[in-house]
Amino acid sequence: MTVHLVRQLLLATDDSGRVSLSDVEQKLRELGSNAQSLATDAAPPAIGALVAAGVIAVAAVYLLGRRRGSRRASVLEIRRV
């Protein structure tokens, strides 16, 4: 991404071939707005994926805990005398 940013900054030159501060500021603002819109668009699916991953993780821990509990539980036998 750094190479891409440098390339865009170098292409934003004025007639004398120098990059001015306003050119750099303009490109950074443009890239910032693009990144912000990309993050805003990607947020709802990412939240859904995180919730699904959390539910799967909790279910896996629950099932593994049940299995371990049933293996380690002792059997108590009561006889009438």
Secondary structure in CASP SS format (residue, H / E / C, confidence):
PFRMAT SS
TARGET T0000
AUTHOR 0000-0000-0000
METHOD secondary structure of the structure
MODEL  1
M C 1.00
T H 1.00
V H 1.00
H H 1.00
L H 1.00
V H 1.00
R H 1.00
Q H 1.00
L H 1.00
L H 1.00
L H 1.00
A C 1.00
T C 1.00
D C 1.00
D C 1.00
S C 1.00
G C 1.00
R C 1.00
V C 1.00
S C 1.00
L H 1.00
S H 1.00
D H 1.00
V H 1.00
E H 1.00
Q H 1.00
K H 1.00
L H 1.00
R H 1.00
E H 1.00
L H 1.00
G H 1.00
S H 1.00
N H 1.00
A H 1.00
Q H 1.00
S H 1.00
L H 1.00
A H 1.00
T H 1.00
D H 1.00
A H 1.00
A H 1.00
P H 1.00
P H 1.00
A H 1.00
I H 1.00
G H 1.00
A H 1.00
L H 1.00
V H 1.00
A H 1.00
A H 1.00
G H 1.00
V H 1.00
I H 1.00
A H 1.00
V H 1.00
A H 1.00
A H 1.00
V H 1.00
Y H 1.00
L H 1.00
L H 1.00
G H 1.00
R H 1.00
R H 1.00
R H 1.00
G H 1.00
S H 1.00
R H 1.00
R H 1.00
A C 1.00
S C 1.00
V C 1.00
L C 1.00
E C 1.00
I C 1.00
R C 1.00
R C 1.00
V C 1.00
END
